[in-house]
């Protein structure tokens, strides 16, 4: 036979003659609280350039180390310049020859011109000399183009960086023959300063984002996924022109100066857009707010060290800080820990908070 005798309830600690239920307390404070729109983003290089050769030649020198920071115009590879130097010299020689012949032909035309009317020079001879001068003018222009082409090819023998950025792994070594038609890249350069993060946000947040953008530049924050710390501050630079119907999200981009290169292409980061700021909002630690059948509530410690169960309206919750939109005033004390033993009117004993642990030294 089962023993159905009811067990007597243990007396409350507050009723047992002690100083009250031990709790940890905090104070509601008024401060400005940012309102965030969150998303998951991936870091992308601002520019990525695949460096290839524009002319054929053998690599005779590599002027960078892998992973090096380079500036636009810095020489990366040097091809054997001798074929292009010879082509330039030949083009310059042809130009000088045709220029001399042109000068002589123009002088013949000038001499013939006054003699034609006196019949000392035939009209046919005059026309022939004029045609020769005109043909040589065309030859000189063609020679000038050939000189410029040869000079350009000689310049292309020095393969330079088109942008500021960081080099990747070198794909071709000294002594290899490269051609302008090759599909293989010599090296890839990525621009890290500035850099941008591509991310998405729910379509329900689009109005808040657009309203914030209408007021001015929208602050963007990139946070690490592992350490939970802010990595960089930037600005929202793109709100895409349509919503992705398959995911119900809007595509966004934020640009960061990235002076310390904390953001690296390919990394995933947590993104926050500051779309609003609540001025003088009443805030409490988030763990002080409890969920009940009648909504959110917390325990307010009255001056006589008894607690008042207070139904409150919670607004934003960010970084373990809850905004109390209604039901609490700044300066009131609230219970942060120890709520499970409390009820309306129970007396409490506030425990002193432990000081932060001193930093450990090597």
Secondary structure, DSSP 8 states (H G I E B T S, - for coil): ------------GGGTTSS-EEEEEEE-EEEEEEEEEEEEEEEEEEEEEEE--SS-EEEEEE---TT-EE-TT-EEEEE--HHHHHHHHHHHHHHHHHHHHHHHHHHHHHHHHHHHTTTSS-HHHHHHHHHHHHHHHHHHHHHHHHHHHHHHHHHHTEEE-SSSEEE----S-TT-EE-TT--S-SEEEEEEEEEEEEEEEEGGGHHHHHHHHHHS--EEEEE-TTT--EEEEEEEEEEEEEEETTTTEEEEEEEE--TT--S-TT-EEEEEEEEEEEEEEEEEEGGG-EEETTEEEEEEE-TTSBEEEEE-EEEEEETTEEEEEES--TT-EEEEE-GGG--TT-BEEE------------
